[in-house]
Amino acid sequence: MMKGRTVPAKKKVPRDVVPEAFNDLHNLWHLETVGERLGEIASALDRMAKVAAMGVIAEHGSPEDREIALGYLKGWFEEFRSV
């Protein structure tokens, strides 16, 4: 054994560190999941707004605009049915 040199004592990990770390990780995962869900909801609302706008154009627009809007609506409907 060398003189003057001491081996540092092992630090004990407090018992509450593991549950706290688990809770922190769980909360981060939950926030990420909530963030993903909010993104999906925002995308769905955006698509719904576009469909509503095209519906108004298809109903009240000029003949040319109606034809274009109906084309979009038919395409979206087919896409929706295939999901």
PDB file of N, CA, C and O in Angstrom:
ATOM      1  N   MET A   1       0.844  -1.182   0.000  1.00  0.00           N
ATOM      2  CA  MET A   1       0.000   0.000   0.000  1.00  0.00           C
ATOM      3  C   MET A   1       0.879   1.232   0.000  1.00  0.00           C
ATOM      4  O   MET A   1       1.888   1.293   0.703  1.00  0.00           O
ATOM      5  N   MET A   2       0.494   2.191  -0.780  1.00  0.00           N
ATOM      6  CA  MET A   2       1.275   3.421  -0.878  1.00  0.00           C
ATOM      7  C   MET A   2       0.877   4.368   0.228  1.00  0.00           C
ATOM      8  O   MET A   2      -0.297   4.521   0.568  1.00  0.00           O
ATOM      9  N   LYS A   3       1.891   4.995   0.774  1.00  0.00           N
ATOM     10  CA  LYS A   3       1.612   5.977   1.821  1.00  0.00           C
ATOM     11  C   LYS A   3       1.149   7.288   1.208  1.00  0.00           C
ATOM     12  O   LYS A   3       1.575   7.675   0.120  1.00  0.00           O
ATOM     13  N   GLY A   4       0.283   7.945   1.919  1.00  0.00           N
ATOM     14  CA  GLY A   4      -0.176   9.268   1.504  1.00  0.00           C
ATOM     15  C   GLY A   4      -1.302   9.243   0.477  1.00  0.00           C
ATOM     16  O   GLY A   4      -1.852  10.291   0.139  1.00  0.00           O
ATOM     17  N   ARG A   5      -1.639   8.097  -0.008  1.00  0.00           N
ATOM     18  CA  ARG A   5      -2.704   8.014  -1.000  1.00  0.00           C
ATOM     19  C   ARG A   5      -3.864   7.232  -0.419  1.00  0.00           C
ATOM     20  O   ARG A   5      -3.689   6.121   0.084  1.00  0.00           O
ATOM     21  N   THR A   6      -5.038   7.811  -0.490  1.00  0.00           N
ATOM     22  CA  THR A   6      -6.210   7.121   0.048  1.00  0.00           C
ATOM     23  C   THR A   6      -7.175   6.806  -1.080  1.00  0.00           C
ATOM     24  O   THR A   6      -7.280   7.543  -2.060  1.00  0.00           O
ATOM     25  N   VAL A   7      -7.845   5.743  -0.924  1.00  0.00           N
ATOM     26  CA  VAL A   7      -8.864   5.350  -1.891  1.00  0.00           C
ATOM     27  C   VAL A   7     -10.152   6.050  -1.499  1.00  0.00           C
ATOM     28  O   VAL A   7     -10.603   5.945  -0.358  1.00  0.00           O
ATOM     29  N   PRO A   8     -10.746   6.770  -2.457  1.00  0.00           N
ATOM     30  CA  PRO A   8     -11.992   7.458  -2.101  1.00  0.00           C
ATOM     31  C   PRO A   8     -13.076   6.448  -1.742  1.00  0.00           C
ATOM     32  O   PRO A   8     -13.194   5.379  -2.340  1.00  0.00           O
ATOM     33  N   ALA A   9     -13.838   6.823  -0.766  1.00  0.00           N
ATOM     34  CA  ALA A   9     -14.932   5.955  -0.323  1.00  0.00           C
ATOM     35  C   ALA A   9     -16.013   5.933  -1.395  1.00  0.00           C
ATOM     36  O   ALA A   9     -16.263   6.942  -2.054  1.00  0.00           O
ATOM     37  N   LYS A  10     -16.644   4.797  -1.565  1.00  0.00           N
ATOM     38  CA  LYS A  10     -17.744   4.695  -2.525  1.00  0.00           C
ATOM     39  C   LYS A  10     -18.900   5.546  -2.032  1.00  0.00           C
ATOM     40  O   LYS A  10     -19.293   5.498  -0.867  1.00  0.00           O
ATOM     41  N   LYS A  11     -19.424   6.318  -2.953  1.00  0.00           N
ATOM     42  CA  LYS A  11     -20.581   7.129  -2.588  1.00  0.00           C
ATOM     43  C   LYS A  11     -21.823   6.275  -2.744  1.00  0.00           C
ATOM     44  O   LYS A  11     -22.015   5.596  -3.753  1.00  0.00           O
ATOM     45  N   LYS A  12     -22.636   6.324  -1.752  1.00  0.00           N
ATOM     46  CA  LYS A  12     -23.895   5.590  -1.833  1.00  0.00           C
ATOM     47  C   LYS A  12     -24.902   6.427  -2.611  1.00  0.00           C
ATOM     48  O   LYS A  12     -25.022   7.637  -2.418  1.00  0.00           O
ATOM     49  N   VAL A  13     -25.601   5.762  -3.471  1.00  0.00           N
ATOM     50  CA  VAL A  13     -26.652   6.433  -4.234  1.00  0.00           C
ATOM     51  C   VAL A  13     -27.894   6.450  -3.363  1.00  0.00           C
ATOM     52  O   VAL A  13     -28.369   5.402  -2.925  1.00  0.00           O
ATOM     53  N   PRO A  14     -28.417   7.643  -3.113  1.00  0.00           N
ATOM     54  CA  PRO A  14     -29.637   7.700  -2.301  1.00  0.00           C
ATOM     55  C   PRO A  14     -30.747   6.878  -2.959  1.00  0.00           C
ATOM     56  O   PRO A  14     -30.858   6.816  -4.183  1.00  0.00           O
ATOM     57  N   ARG A  15     -31.553   6.259  -2.121  1.00  0.00           N
ATOM     58  CA  ARG A  15     -32.607   5.372  -2.630  1.00  0.00           C
ATOM     59  C   ARG A  15     -33.623   6.095  -3.511  1.00  0.00           C
ATOM     60  O   ARG A  15     -34.241   5.470  -4.374  1.00  0.00           O
ATOM     61  N   ASP A  16     -33.803   7.374  -3.312  1.00  0.00           N
ATOM     62  CA  ASP A  16     -34.830   8.071  -4.083  1.00  0.00           C
ATOM     63  C   ASP A  16     -34.325   8.565  -5.435  1.00  0.00           C
ATOM     64  O   ASP A  16     -35.110   9.119  -6.206  1.00  0.00           O
ATOM     65  N   VAL A  17     -33.051   8.385  -5.748  1.00  0.00           N
ATOM     66  CA  VAL A  17     -32.522   8.869  -7.021  1.00  0.00           C
ATOM     67  C   VAL A  17     -33.100   8.080  -8.194  1.00  0.00           C
ATOM     68  O   VAL A  17     -33.474   8.672  -9.206  1.00  0.00           O
ATOM     69  N   VAL A  18     -33.178   6.779  -8.076  1.00  0.00           N
ATOM     70  CA  VAL A  18     -33.674   5.962  -9.186  1.00  0.00           C
ATOM     71  C   VAL A  18     -35.135   6.285  -9.503  1.00  0.00           C
ATOM     72  O   VAL A  18     -35.458   6.515 -10.669  1.00  0.00           O
ATOM     73  N   PRO A  19     -36.027   6.311  -8.515  1.00  0.00           N
ATOM     74  CA  PRO A  19     -37.415   6.678  -8.849  1.00  0.00           C
ATOM     75  C   PRO A  19     -37.524   8.091  -9.422  1.00  0.00           C
ATOM     76  O   PRO A  19     -38.329   8.332 -10.322  1.00  0.00           O
ATOM     77  N   GLU A  20     -36.723   9.024  -8.910  1.00  0.00           N
ATOM     78  CA  GLU A  20     -36.766  10.392  -9.439  1.00  0.00           C
ATOM     79  C   GLU A  20     -36.311  10.409 -10.894  1.00  0.00           C
ATOM     80  O   GLU A  20     -36.920  11.063 -11.740  1.00  0.00           O
ATOM     81  N   ALA A  21     -35.228   9.680 -11.172  1.00  0.00           N
ATOM     82  CA  ALA A  21     -34.735   9.621 -12.550  1.00  0.00           C
ATOM     83  C   ALA A  21     -35.783   8.977 -13.457  1.00  0.00           C
ATOM     84  O   ALA A  21     -36.016   9.442 -14.572  1.00  0.00           O
ATOM     85  N   PHE A  22     -36.405   7.918 -12.978  1.00  0.00           N
ATOM     86  CA  PHE A  22     -37.456   7.265 -13.754  1.00  0.00           C
ATOM     87  C   PHE A  22     -38.594   8.243 -14.024  1.00  0.00           C
ATOM     88  O   PHE A  22     -39.079   8.331 -15.152  1.00  0.00           O
ATOM     89  N   ASN A  23     -39.019   8.971 -13.009  1.00  0.00           N
ATOM     90  CA  ASN A  23     -40.110   9.939 -13.182  1.00  0.00           C
ATOM     91  C   ASN A  23     -39.724  11.023 -14.173  1.00  0.00           C
ATOM     92  O   ASN A  23     -40.538  11.432 -15.001  1.00  0.00           O
ATOM     93  N   ASP A  24     -38.472  11.495 -14.090  1.00  0.00           N
ATOM     94  CA  ASP A  24     -38.015  12.517 -15.031  1.00  0.00           C
ATOM     95  C   ASP A  24     -38.056  11.989 -16.463  1.00  0.00           C
ATOM     96  O   ASP A  24     -38.537  12.666 -17.371  1.00  0.00           O
ATOM     97  N   LEU A  25     -37.544  10.771 -16.653  1.00  0.00           N
ATOM     98  CA  LEU A  25     -37.559  10.183 -17.994  1.00  0.00           C
ATOM     99  C   LEU A  25     -38.985   9.945 -18.474  1.00  0.00           C
ATOM    100  O   LEU A  25     -39.301  10.184 -19.640  1.00  0.00           O
ATOM    101  N   HIS A  26     -39.833   9.479 -17.588  1.00  0.00           N
ATOM    102  CA  HIS A  26     -41.233   9.241 -17.953  1.00  0.00           C
ATOM    103  C   HIS A  26     -41.906  10.553 -18.363  1.00  0.00           C
ATOM    104  O   HIS A  26     -42.643  10.597 -19.348  1.00  0.00           O
ATOM    105  N   ASN A  27     -41.648  11.615 -17.605  1.00  0.00           N
ATOM    106  CA  ASN A  27     -42.249  12.914 -17.928  1.00  0.00           C
ATOM    107  C   ASN A  27     -41.755  13.422 -19.275  1.00  0.00           C
ATOM    108  O   ASN A  27     -42.534  13.967 -20.058  1.00  0.00           O
ATOM    109  N   LEU A  28     -40.450  13.244 -19.553  1.00  0.00           N
ATOM    110  CA  LEU A  28     -39.921  13.683 -20.846  1.00  0.00           C
ATOM    111  C   LEU A  28     -40.556  12.886 -21.982  1.00  0.00           C
ATOM    112  O   LEU A  28     -40.924  13.451 -23.012  1.00  0.00           O
ATOM    113  N   TRP A  29     -40.682  11.577 -21.794  1.00  0.00           N
ATOM    114  CA  TRP A  29     -41.298  10.737 -22.813  1.00  0.00           C
ATOM    115  C   TRP A  29     -42.752  11.164 -23.023  1.00  0.00           C
ATOM    116  O   TRP A  29     -43.231  11.239 -24.154  1.00  0.00           O
ATOM    117  N   HIS A  30     -43.442  11.441 -21.923  1.00  0.00           N
ATOM    118  CA  HIS A  30     -44.841  11.850 -22.009  1.00  0.00           C
ATOM    119  C   HIS A  30     -44.961  13.169 -22.767  1.00  0.00           C
ATOM    120  O   HIS A  30     -45.843  13.320 -23.612  1.00  0.00           O
ATOM    121  N   LEU A  31     -44.080  14.124 -22.471  1.00  0.00           N
ATOM    122  CA  LEU A  31     -44.125  15.411 -23.166  1.00  0.00           C
ATOM    123  C   LEU A  31     -43.858  15.234 -24.655  1.00  0.00           C
ATOM    124  O   LEU A  31     -44.497  15.877 -25.488  1.00  0.00           O
ATOM    125  N   GLU A  32     -42.907  14.354 -24.988  1.00  0.00           N
ATOM    126  CA  GLU A  32     -42.615  14.112 -26.397  1.00  0.00           C
ATOM    127  C   GLU A  32     -43.828  13.494 -27.089  1.00  0.00           C
ATOM    128  O   GLU A  32     -44.166  13.867 -28.212  1.00  0.00           O
ATOM    129  N   THR A  33     -44.470  12.561 -26.421  1.00  0.00           N
ATOM    130  CA  THR A  33     -45.658  11.920 -26.981  1.00  0.00           C
ATOM    131  C   THR A  33     -46.779  12.939 -27.158  1.00  0.00           C
ATOM    132  O   THR A  33     -47.455  12.949 -28.187  1.00  0.00           O
ATOM    133  N   VAL A  34     -46.976  13.787 -26.167  1.00  0.00           N
ATOM    134  CA  VAL A  34     -48.008  14.827 -26.263  1.00  0.00           C
ATOM    135  C   VAL A  34     -47.681  15.770 -27.414  1.00  0.00           C
ATOM    136  O   VAL A  34     -48.569  16.173 -28.166  1.00  0.00           O
ATOM    137  N   GLY A  35     -46.404  16.122 -27.550  1.00  0.00           N
ATOM    138  CA  GLY A  35     -45.996  16.991 -28.649  1.00  0.00           C
ATOM    139  C   GLY A  35     -46.286  16.376 -30.007  1.00  0.00           C
ATOM    140  O   GLY A  35     -46.752  17.058 -30.920  1.00  0.00           O
ATOM    141  N   GLU A  36     -46.007  15.074 -30.137  1.00  0.00           N
ATOM    142  CA  GLU A  36     -46.308  14.385 -31.393  1.00  0.00           C
ATOM    143  C   GLU A  36     -47.806  14.386 -31.661  1.00  0.00           C
ATOM    144  O   GLU A  36     -48.235  14.627 -32.790  1.00  0.00           O
ATOM    145  N   ARG A  37     -48.591  14.123 -30.646  1.00  0.00           N
ATOM    146  CA  ARG A  37     -50.048  14.091 -30.810  1.00  0.00           C
ATOM    147  C   ARG A  37     -50.582  15.470 -31.197  1.00  0.00           C
ATOM    148  O   ARG A  37     -51.470  15.580 -32.043  1.00  0.00           O
ATOM    149  N   LEU A  38     -50.042  16.515 -30.580  1.00  0.00           N
ATOM    150  CA  LEU A  38     -50.489  17.867 -30.928  1.00  0.00           C
ATOM    151  C   LEU A  38     -50.143  18.187 -32.376  1.00  0.00           C
ATOM    152  O   LEU A  38     -50.914  18.847 -33.072  1.00  0.00           O
ATOM    153  N   GLY A  39     -48.992  17.724 -32.826  1.00  0.00           N
ATOM    154  CA  GLY A  39     -48.618  17.909 -34.225  1.00  0.00           C
ATOM    155  C   GLY A  39     -49.585  17.202 -35.160  1.00  0.00           C
ATOM    156  O   GLY A  39     -49.974  17.747 -36.192  1.00  0.00           O
ATOM    157  N   GLU A  40     -49.971  15.981 -34.792  1.00  0.00           N
ATOM    158  CA  GLU A  40     -50.938  15.234 -35.599  1.00  0.00           C
ATOM    159  C   GLU A  40     -52.296  15.928 -35.612  1.00  0.00           C
ATOM    160  O   GLU A  40     -52.960  15.983 -36.647  1.00  0.00           O
ATOM    161  N   ILE A  41     -52.704  16.452 -34.468  1.00  0.00           N
ATOM    162  CA  ILE A  41     -53.984  17.167 -34.387  1.00  0.00           C
ATOM    163  C   ILE A  41     -53.932  18.427 -35.241  1.00  0.00           C
ATOM    164  O   ILE A  41     -54.892  18.741 -35.945  1.00  0.00           O
ATOM    165  N   ALA A  42     -52.816  19.150 -35.183  1.00  0.00           N
ATOM    166  CA  ALA A  42     -52.674  20.368 -35.980  1.00  0.00           C
ATOM    167  C   ALA A  42     -52.740  20.043 -37.472  1.00  0.00           C
ATOM    168  O   ALA A  42     -53.371  20.772 -38.238  1.00  0.00           O
ATOM    169  N   SER A  43     -52.098  18.963 -37.884  1.00  0.00           N
ATOM    170  CA  SER A  43     -52.147  18.560 -39.295  1.00  0.00           C
ATOM    171  C   SER A  43     -53.566  18.194 -39.710  1.00  0.00           C
ATOM    172  O   SER A  43     -54.017  18.558 -40.796  1.00  0.00           O
ATOM    173  N   ALA A  44     -54.264  17.474 -38.841  1.00  0.00           N
ATOM    174  CA  ALA A  44     -55.645  17.093 -39.149  1.00  0.00           C
ATOM    175  C   ALA A  44     -56.537  18.322 -39.260  1.00  0.00           C
ATOM    176  O   ALA A  44     -57.381  18.401 -40.153  1.00  0.00           O
ATOM    177  N   LEU A  45     -56.355  19.280 -38.358  1.00  0.00           N
ATOM    178  CA  LEU A  45     -57.154  20.512 -38.422  1.00  0.00           C
ATOM    179  C   LEU A  45     -56.852  21.294 -39.692  1.00  0.00           C
ATOM    180  O   LEU A  45     -57.753  21.877 -40.294  1.00  0.00           O
ATOM    181  N   ASP A  46     -55.592  21.307 -40.099  1.00  0.00           N
ATOM    182  CA  ASP A  46     -55.207  21.990 -41.331  1.00  0.00           C
ATOM    183  C   ASP A  46     -55.889  21.339 -42.532  1.00  0.00           C
ATOM    184  O   ASP A  46     -56.421  22.029 -43.402  1.00  0.00           O
ATOM    185  N   ARG A  47     -55.870  20.011 -42.575  1.00  0.00           N
ATOM    186  CA  ARG A  47     -56.531  19.299 -43.676  1.00  0.00           C
ATOM    187  C   ARG A  47     -58.037  19.559 -43.669  1.00  0.00           C
ATOM    188  O   ARG A  47     -58.645  19.746 -44.723  1.00  0.00           O
ATOM    189  N   MET A  48     -58.634  19.568 -42.477  1.00  0.00           N
ATOM    190  CA  MET A  48     -60.077  19.822 -42.386  1.00  0.00           C
ATOM    191  C   MET A  48     -60.416  21.225 -42.874  1.00  0.00           C
ATOM    192  O   MET A  48     -61.433  21.427 -43.538  1.00  0.00           O
ATOM    193  N   ALA A  49     -59.564  22.190 -42.546  1.00  0.00           N
ATOM    194  CA  ALA A  49     -59.802  23.565 -42.998  1.00  0.00           C
ATOM    195  C   ALA A  49     -59.724  23.647 -44.521  1.00  0.00           C
ATOM    196  O   ALA A  49     -60.520  24.342 -45.152  1.00  0.00           O
ATOM    197  N   LYS A  50     -58.765  22.939 -45.105  1.00  0.00           N
ATOM    198  CA  LYS A  50     -58.643  22.941 -46.567  1.00  0.00           C
ATOM    199  C   LYS A  50     -59.863  22.295 -47.216  1.00  0.00           C
ATOM    200  O   LYS A  50     -60.375  22.790 -48.220  1.00  0.00           O
ATOM    201  N   VAL A  51     -60.321  21.199 -46.644  1.00  0.00           N
ATOM    202  CA  VAL A  51     -61.510  20.526 -47.182  1.00  0.00           C
ATOM    203  C   VAL A  51     -62.729  21.440 -47.067  1.00  0.00           C
ATOM    204  O   VAL A  51     -63.532  21.530 -47.995  1.00  0.00           O
ATOM    205  N   ALA A  52     -62.861  22.114 -45.932  1.00  0.00           N
ATOM    206  CA  ALA A  52     -63.996  23.029 -45.755  1.00  0.00           C
ATOM    207  C   ALA A  52     -63.936  24.161 -46.771  1.00  0.00           C
ATOM    208  O   ALA A  52     -64.956  24.539 -47.348  1.00  0.00           O
ATOM    209  N   ALA A  53     -62.738  24.701 -46.989  1.00  0.00           N
ATOM    210  CA  ALA A  53     -62.594  25.786 -47.960  1.00  0.00           C
ATOM    211  C   ALA A  53     -62.939  25.302 -49.365  1.00  0.00           C
ATOM    212  O   ALA A  53     -63.628  25.990 -50.117  1.00  0.00           O
ATOM    213  N   MET A  54     -62.456  24.119 -49.710  1.00  0.00           N
ATOM    214  CA  MET A  54     -62.775  23.575 -51.033  1.00  0.00           C
ATOM    215  C   MET A  54     -64.267  23.282 -51.159  1.00  0.00           C
ATOM    216  O   MET A  54     -64.838  23.424 -52.240  1.00  0.00           O
ATOM    217  N   GLY A  55     -64.894  22.878 -50.067  1.00  0.00           N
ATOM    218  CA  GLY A  55     -66.336  22.644 -50.081  1.00  0.00           C
ATOM    219  C   GLY A  55     -67.106  23.919 -50.375  1.00  0.00           C
ATOM    220  O   GLY A  55     -68.081  23.907 -51.126  1.00  0.00           O
ATOM    221  N   VAL A  56     -66.667  25.011 -49.783  1.00  0.00           N
ATOM    222  CA  VAL A  56     -67.321  26.305 -50.026  1.00  0.00           C
ATOM    223  C   VAL A  56     -67.121  26.718 -51.478  1.00  0.00           C
ATOM    224  O   VAL A  56     -68.052  27.182 -52.135  1.00  0.00           O
ATOM    225  N   ILE A  57     -65.887  26.544 -51.975  1.00  0.00           N
ATOM    226  CA  ILE A  57     -65.618  26.902 -53.374  1.00  0.00           C
ATOM    227  C   ILE A  57     -66.437  26.020 -54.313  1.00  0.00           C
ATOM    228  O   ILE A  57     -66.986  26.504 -55.303  1.00  0.00           O
ATOM    229  N   ALA A  58     -66.518  24.725 -54.000  1.00  0.00           N
ATOM    230  CA  ALA A  58     -67.280  23.806 -54.852  1.00  0.00           C
ATOM    231  C   ALA A  58     -68.758  24.164 -54.878  1.00  0.00           C
ATOM    232  O   ALA A  58     -69.449  23.911 -55.865  1.00  0.00           O
ATOM    233  N   GLU A  59     -69.230  24.742 -53.808  1.00  0.00           N
ATOM    234  CA  GLU A  59     -70.653  25.083 -53.731  1.00  0.00           C
ATOM    235  C   GLU A  59     -70.956  26.477 -54.284  1.00  0.00           C
ATOM    236  O   GLU A  59     -71.994  26.686 -54.912  1.00  0.00           O
ATOM    237  N   HIS A  60     -70.050  27.429 -54.049  1.00  0.00           N
ATOM    238  CA  HIS A  60     -70.366  28.823 -54.378  1.00  0.00           C
ATOM    239  C   HIS A  60     -69.401  29.470 -55.367  1.00  0.00           C
ATOM    240  O   HIS A  60     -69.558  30.650 -55.681  1.00  0.00           O
ATOM    241  N   GLY A  61     -68.426  28.746 -55.858  1.00  0.00           N
ATOM    242  CA  GLY A  61     -67.425  29.344 -56.743  1.00  0.00           C
ATOM    243  C   GLY A  61     -67.887  29.422 -58.186  1.00  0.00           C
ATOM    244  O   GLY A  61     -68.982  28.988 -58.542  1.00  0.00           O
ATOM    245  N   SER A  62     -67.010  29.993 -59.006  1.00  0.00           N
ATOM    246  CA  SER A  62     -67.288  30.041 -60.441  1.00  0.00           C
ATOM    247  C   SER A  62     -67.217  28.613 -60.996  1.00  0.00           C
ATOM    248  O   SER A  62     -66.667  27.725 -60.345  1.00  0.00           O
ATOM    249  N   PRO A  63     -67.760  28.392 -62.170  1.00  0.00           N
ATOM    250  CA  PRO A  63     -67.724  27.033 -62.742  1.00  0.00           C
ATOM    251  C   PRO A  63     -66.305  26.448 -62.823  1.00  0.00           C
ATOM    252  O   PRO A  63     -66.106  25.267 -62.534  1.00  0.00           O
ATOM    253  N   GLU A  64     -65.331  27.263 -63.211  1.00  0.00           N
ATOM    254  CA  GLU A  64     -63.940  26.777 -63.270  1.00  0.00           C
ATOM    255  C   GLU A  64     -63.434  26.407 -61.879  1.00  0.00           C
ATOM    256  O   GLU A  64     -62.833  25.351 -61.685  1.00  0.00           O
ATOM    257  N   ASP A  65     -63.684  27.289 -60.918  1.00  0.00           N
ATOM    258  CA  ASP A  65     -63.235  27.032 -59.549  1.00  0.00           C
ATOM    259  C   ASP A  65     -63.925  25.806 -58.959  1.00  0.00           C
ATOM    260  O   ASP A  65     -63.318  25.027 -58.224  1.00  0.00           O
ATOM    261  N   ARG A  66     -65.199  25.652 -59.292  1.00  0.00           N
ATOM    262  CA  ARG A  66     -65.940  24.486 -58.793  1.00  0.00           C
ATOM    263  C   ARG A  66     -65.317  23.186 -59.297  1.00  0.00           C
ATOM    264  O   ARG A  66     -65.158  22.223 -58.547  1.00  0.00           O
ATOM    265  N   GLU A  67     -64.972  23.182 -60.570  1.00  0.00           N
ATOM    266  CA  GLU A  67     -64.371  21.982 -61.158  1.00  0.00           C
ATOM    267  C   GLU A  67     -63.046  21.640 -60.470  1.00  0.00           C
ATOM    268  O   GLU A  67     -62.786  20.476 -60.167  1.00  0.00           O
ATOM    269  N   ILE A  68     -62.227  22.630 -60.230  1.00  0.00           N
ATOM    270  CA  ILE A  68     -60.941  22.413 -59.554  1.00  0.00           C
ATOM    271  C   ILE A  68     -61.173  21.926 -58.125  1.00  0.00           C
ATOM    272  O   ILE A  68     -60.536  20.974 -57.675  1.00  0.00           O
ATOM    273  N   ALA A  69     -62.084  22.584 -57.420  1.00  0.00           N
ATOM    274  CA  ALA A  69     -62.361  22.211 -56.027  1.00  0.00           C
ATOM    275  C   ALA A  69     -62.902  20.789 -55.940  1.00  0.00           C
ATOM    276  O   ALA A  69     -62.513  20.030 -55.052  1.00  0.00           O
ATOM    277  N   LEU A  70     -63.794  20.425 -56.853  1.00  0.00           N
ATOM    278  CA  LEU A  70     -64.326  19.058 -56.854  1.00  0.00           C
ATOM    279  C   LEU A  70     -63.227  18.035 -57.120  1.00  0.00           C
ATOM    280  O   LEU A  70     -63.234  16.945 -56.549  1.00  0.00           O
ATOM    281  N   GLY A  71     -62.289  18.390 -57.982  1.00  0.00           N
ATOM    282  CA  GLY A  71     -61.158  17.496 -58.242  1.00  0.00           C
ATOM    283  C   GLY A  71     -60.338  17.256 -56.981  1.00  0.00           C
ATOM    284  O   GLY A  71     -59.963  16.125 -56.675  1.00  0.00           O
ATOM    285  N   TYR A  72     -60.063  18.345 -56.250  1.00  0.00           N
ATOM    286  CA  TYR A  72     -59.341  18.207 -54.978  1.00  0.00           C
ATOM    287  C   TYR A  72     -60.133  17.352 -53.988  1.00  0.00           C
ATOM    288  O   TYR A  72     -59.584  16.450 -53.355  1.00  0.00           O
ATOM    289  N   LEU A  73     -61.413  17.643 -53.864  1.00  0.00           N
ATOM    290  CA  LEU A  73     -62.239  16.908 -52.902  1.00  0.00           C
ATOM    291  C   LEU A  73     -62.317  15.420 -53.243  1.00  0.00           C
ATOM    292  O   LEU A  73     -62.239  14.574 -52.353  1.00  0.00           O
ATOM    293  N   LYS A  74     -62.468  15.104 -54.520  1.00  0.00           N
ATOM    294  CA  LYS A  74     -62.512  13.697 -54.924  1.00  0.00           C
ATOM    295  C   LYS A  74     -61.187  13.004 -54.613  1.00  0.00           C
ATOM    296  O   LYS A  74     -61.168  11.875 -54.123  1.00  0.00           O
ATOM    297  N   GLY A  75     -60.086  13.686 -54.901  1.00  0.00           N
ATOM    298  CA  GLY A  75     -58.767  13.112 -54.608  1.00  0.00           C
ATOM    299  C   GLY A  75     -58.572  12.868 -53.127  1.00  0.00           C
ATOM    300  O   GLY A  75     -58.077  11.815 -52.726  1.00  0.00           O
ATOM    301  N   TRP A  76     -58.960  13.840 -52.309  1.00  0.00           N
ATOM    302  CA  TRP A  76     -58.824  13.681 -50.850  1.00  0.00           C
ATOM    303  C   TRP A  76     -59.725  12.561 -50.338  1.00  0.00           C
ATOM    304  O   TRP A  76     -59.346  11.803 -49.445  1.00  0.00           O
ATOM    305  N   PHE A  77     -60.932  12.467 -50.919  1.00  0.00           N
ATOM    306  CA  PHE A  77     -61.849  11.417 -50.489  1.00  0.00           C
ATOM    307  C   PHE A  77     -61.271  10.037 -50.815  1.00  0.00           C
ATOM    308  O   PHE A  77     -61.329   9.127 -49.988  1.00  0.00           O
ATOM    309  N   GLU A  78     -60.721   9.885 -52.006  1.00  0.00           N
ATOM    310  CA  GLU A  78     -60.108   8.605 -52.385  1.00  0.00           C
ATOM    311  C   GLU A  78     -58.921   8.285 -51.474  1.00  0.00           C
ATOM    312  O   GLU A  78     -58.741   7.138 -51.063  1.00  0.00           O
ATOM    313  N   GLU A  79     -58.126   9.285 -51.164  1.00  0.00           N
ATOM    314  CA  GLU A  79     -56.987   9.092 -50.257  1.00  0.00           C
ATOM    315  C   GLU A  79     -57.477   8.661 -48.872  1.00  0.00           C
ATOM    316  O   GLU A  79     -56.896   7.773 -48.247  1.00  0.00           O
ATOM    317  N   PHE A  80     -58.537   9.290 -48.408  1.00  0.00           N
ATOM    318  CA  PHE A  80     -59.104   8.957 -47.099  1.00  0.00           C
ATOM    319  C   PHE A  80     -59.626   7.521 -47.083  1.00  0.00           C
ATOM    320  O   PHE A  80     -59.423   6.793 -46.110  1.00  0.00           O
ATOM    321  N   ARG A  81     -60.287   7.122 -48.145  1.00  0.00           N
ATOM    322  CA  ARG A  81     -60.843   5.763 -48.213  1.00  0.00           C
ATOM    323  C   ARG A  81     -59.754   4.703 -48.241  1.00  0.00           C
ATOM    324  O   ARG A  81     -59.969   3.586 -47.770  1.00  0.00           O
ATOM    325  N   SER A  82     -58.594   5.034 -48.784  1.00  0.00           N
ATOM    326  CA  SER A  82     -57.517   4.043 -48.892  1.00  0.00           C
ATOM    327  C   SER A  82     -56.752   3.856 -47.586  1.00  0.00           C
ATOM    328  O   SER A  82     -55.949   2.931 -47.463  1.00  0.00           O
ATOM    329  N   VAL A  83     -56.995   4.723 -46.621  1.00  0.00           N
ATOM    330  CA  VAL A  83     -56.284   4.612 -45.333  1.00  0.00           C
ATOM    331  C   VAL A  83     -56.930   3.656 -44.458  1.00  0.00           C
ATOM    332  O   VAL A  83     -56.471   3.434 -43.338  1.00  0.00           O
TER     333      VAL A  83
END
